[in-house]
């Protein structure tokens, strides 16, 4: 079957079916894809996604590399997960054969996935991870809640790195006269040791992480993450974070009711679910495609909130 440019399907044309399909069988359109058609900096480990205007059980992804097809969002998003990472700096075409014909997207992967340049020299480097630039699978608008909860950025400091293992320290960040600095009123947390055997890619196992912000403990439950260092080690891309948060902790820090935060979350597509204690105040966040640029910021370990920060609110 001939592949048609995706732009034609986005405008709802009805004359784009090949002679092999003489009858239009549906009005389904494709309002969004990931990567975007024409993307030149696609992450080589990312899923390929086609968002449909309505579910289509006949949809099949067509690609010249092996992968596993699945769906999410009640069948509205068709997901294709490559069996092996794609090559960096390489052009690809992926199609979707569905009830209206075949649409295709063209994209090129970024430099991520290329070998690190020079010796493994990461210890002491600090990277600023931008929550505002993330793609949130949990629901549109979730990013605003995250930045309210923990701020726009988090700092990642590499404290240990070998060819097999990576460990980073995370600190919340604040703006000081327009410059990004470590938040002096939040404790740091050493993340679980990450598997670095497939460097420059790292992945953290499922674990629980605790941050103390303004004397309020925030539990990052079922925390997992992964990411890829760029060849020059000057940035980390394709960061994926999955974490479960308890809105009661956010409510305590922000001076709000947990019910109000859950209502806000539900309005942007993230439903509160039962926590470990059975109370319906937890939500699972799924963040993709975060970037972290190397910054010249000092990060020091903080294990207890300084006295001068007591009774301080964000």
N, C-alpha and C positions, 0 to 999 in steps of 0.2 A: 504494500500500500504506500502511496506517495505521501511524503511528509509535507505539511503546510506550515508556513511561517506562523508563529504563535500570535502575532499582532492581528491577523485576520480573524482568529477565533475570539479574541478579546472584544471585538466590536459586534459580534453576534451576526455575522453574515450567514446566509443560507445557501450559497452557491459554491461551497468549497469542498464538497464531497466528490471523490473520484468516481469515474465511470463504474468501478467495481461496486460502488454503493449508490445505486440510482435513486434511492429513497432516503431522505433525511429521517433518521429514527429518533432524534431528540433535539432539544433546544439547549442542551448543556453547554456552558462556556467555561473558559479557564481564566478567572480574574487575576490569578497570581501564580508565580512559580518561584522556586528556589533551586539554584541560583536564578537571578533575572536573566532573561534572554539578552545576550551580548555582554554579560559580566566578564570582566578581565582579571578579577582578583578573587576567584572562587576558592574556597578552602578545599583542599584535596581529600579531606576525610569527612566532609559534610554529606548528609543525605541529599538526594535530589527529590524535589517535591513538586507536585502539580495540585493546585487547589481548584476544585470544581464548584460550579454553582449549585449542583445537586449530585448526590452519590450515583455512581455508575459501576455496577458489579462487573461489567465487561471490560473495564479499563485495564490495559496491560502496558507496562513500561517497555520501551524498545531501546536497547543500548548495546554497544559493542564491547562491553565489559560485564562480567558476572556480578550479580547482586541479588538481594532479597526484597521482594515487594511486600508492602503492608499498607495499612490505612490508619488514620486517626481522625479526630473531630467527627465522629459518627460517619465516617466514610467520605467526608468532603475533601480530605487531603490524601492523595496517593503518594506514598513514600517509597523511594528506591534506595536501599542501603548497599553501596558497593561492597563486595566480598573482600576486596583488597583496596588499600588507599590508591587513589588516582595519582598519576605522575605530576610533579610540580611543573609549572610553566608549560602546560600542554593544553591544546584545544580539544574540546569534546562536543559531540552532538547527542542529545538524548530526546527520544520521542515518547509520546503517549498515544497509543492506539485505543480509541474509545468510541462511544456510540455515535459520534458525529464525524469521525474521521481520524486523522493522525496529525497531532500538533508536535512541533519540535522546538527545542531551545538550543542555542549555541553558547558556549562559555569557555573561558580559559582559566586554568588554575593559577594561583599565585606562586611565589617562590617558596612558600612554606612546604616543608617536606624534603628540601634539599639538605645535603650534609652541612654540619656546622663547620665554619671556617676556622682554621687554626686549632690550637689546643682547647680543651674543655676548660673554660675560664668563666664561670658563672657566679661563684661564691662572692657575696657582698653586693651584687647588682640588685637594684631596686626598680620595680616596674609599676606603673600606675594603670590599674585596670578600670576601664570606663564602663560603668553600668548603663549609662545612657545610650551607648552604641550597640547594646546587645539586641539579639532577636529573642523574643520571649514566646516560647511555645505554650506557656500557661494561659495566655490570653492577652488581647490587645489592651494597652494601657497599664499593664502590670509594672512596667518600668518606672512609672511615676511613684508607685507605692514603694518600690525598692529604694529609690533615691531619697524618699522621705524617711525610710526606715534606717538606712545605713549611709546615706550620702551619695554623691555622684561617683566617687572613686574609692577604691581600696588599694593599698600599697602591698606589693608582693616582694619580699626580700629573700633571695636565695641564701640559705645558711649552710647547705651541704649539697655537693653534687659530685657524683662519680658516673662511670659509664653504665651503672646498673641502678642507681638510686638518686632521687632528688628530694630535698626537703626545703620547704619555703615557710616563711613567717608572714602572717597577714596582719596588717594594721589599718584601721580606718583613717581616712584623710580628711582634712579641712582646708579651706582657703585662707591664707594669711596675706592680705593685701594683694590678692590676685595670684599669689604663688601657692602651689600645693605643698602642704606639710603634713607630718604625722599628727593625728589627733592626740593631744597629750592627756585627754580625759577618757580614753578607752584603752583597755588592756590589749596586748597583742596575743595572737594565738599561733602556735606552731602547728602547721597542718600535718596530717599523717604523712609518712614517707611515701613518696610516689615511685611507681615502677618506671625506670628510665632506660630499660633494656632496649627499647626501640627508639632511642634518641634520634632526632630531636623531639620526639613526641613523648609526653609523660602522661600517666594516668594514676589517680588516687583511688584507693579502695573505699568501699562504703565505711563511713565512720561518723562519729559525732564530734563536733567542734564547738567550743564555748568562747564567746567574746563578751567582755564586760564593758558596756558603753554607758557612761554617766551613771555608774553604780547599779546598772540593771544587767543581769546576765541574759544573754541571748544565746539560745541553744540552736545550733545549726545541725539538725538531726538528719540522719541518712545522707550525709554529705558525700558527694562524689564530684570529681572534676578531672579535666584533661586539657591539654593544650600542646602547642608546638612552637618551639623556639625557631625564629628566623635564622637563616644561615649566618648572619652577622651577629646574632645574639642580642641585637639592639631592640627587639620587640618580640612579643609572644602573641600568636594569633590562633584563631579557631578554638578559643577557650570555651569549654562547655561546663556548666555548673548545674547540678541538681541538688536541691536542698529542701527540707521541710522546716517551716517556721511556725512558731506558736504566736498567734496574734495577741495573746495575753501579755507576752513580754514586750511586744511593740507598744501595746496600749499603756503599759506601765511607764515606758520611756517617754512616750509622747503625751501622756496625760489624757488619754482617750479611753473609751470603753471598747473592749474586745469586740462586742457586737457591732459597733460602728465600723471598725476596721474590716470585719467580715462583710458587712454590707457594701463598703467601698470596693472590696476585692471582687465580690460577686458582680458588681456593676461593670467591671472590666474583664469579666470572663474567668475569674479564678474563684472557685467555690471552696469555702471552708469545710473541712472534713474532720472526723474524730481524731483527737490526739491519742497518745498512748494511754492516757487516763480515761478515755472515752468521751471527753468533752469536745464539742464540735467547733474548735477554734484553731485548727491547724490547716496550713495550705502548702502544697508542694510546688516549688518553682522550678521551671525548666528553662535555663538560659543557654543560648547558643551564639556562636560567632562573636564572642567578646575579644577585644584586643587590649594589650597592655604594653605601653611604650616605656622604654627605659628612661628613668628620670634621675636627676642628681638631687636626691632627697635622703636625708639621714633617717634611718629607722632604728630605734632602740627598743629593746625588750621592756615591756611594762607588764608586771605581774599583778600589781595592785593599783587601784585608782588613787592618785595623789590626794592628800587632804584638801588642797585648795580647790579640787573639782567637786567636792561633796555638795549636794543640793543644787548642782548645776543642771540646767535643762538644755536640750539642743537648740 
